[in-house]
Every structure is written in C-alpha cells, then in structure tokens.
Amino acid sequence: MPSSMEMIELYDNAPLGILQHVGNNHNFLEVYFGFLYRKTDFYRLLSTHNDRMSFSPGVAEKMVLNSCRLFERVVEQDGERQQRELQQRHEAWVAPPMVQELEVQATKQPVEPRGVRTEPAAQREFCLGFWRAQHSL
C-alpha cells in the first residue's frame, strides 16, 4: 500500500494544471475552496445530529489548519534531512591520495613547451640562430 505522501503525489497533475492556469497560489486556493463550496459539504454546518453531509462548527477550519501544519512539519523534516545529508557528505569527503610529488622551480622567463612554437618563440629562435652565426665566424 502506498504511503500517504505517495498517494498525494498521484494527483499532482490535476492541481498543477490548475495552478499553471491561474498563475499563483492565492488564485489556486480560491479555485480549490470554491470547488469545496460548490461540490462538497465542506461549508455546510450540522443542523441536527442526524445530518450526514455537514460538519460541526469549526471542524472544516481545523481540517485546513491540520493540513497546513502537517506540511509545515514535512518542510522542517526535509530541511533537517538535507542538512544531515550535507553534513554526512562533508564528513565522508576525503582528499584523493597523492599519486606523484613534483618539485617545480619558477623561472623569470616562461619556458616554451617542447614541440610547440609560438610566434615569440620562433622569433627568439631566429635571433639566437642569427647571433650564433655572427659569433661563430
């Protein structure tokens, strides 16, 4: 048997369609309570103890408040659960082990990668070749 939350999720498409159509929560609630007024006994008050289609004064309002409070608790529990999961991920995170340690020395002039000739590198190479040619004579 599905949980009450799973049952509620089964009906998401109908209210979602209404919400998208009316555009905001306030209008959605007016549509929802208008439906309860027109199609149910939600707003009918008991006139005798034998009435089957009505509520005692204040019962409908308590039902609405109980539903609101239920989902306020769900929101709190979701926040707490997310916080716990975040904390667990933080505690479980371990830096990967070192594979290789390299010692690097900085130089004032950038070193060109081997096999890659940039424009300035090509110019330096040309000038160096020219200088060597002049001084080796």
Disulfide bonds with the S-S distance in Angstrom:
none
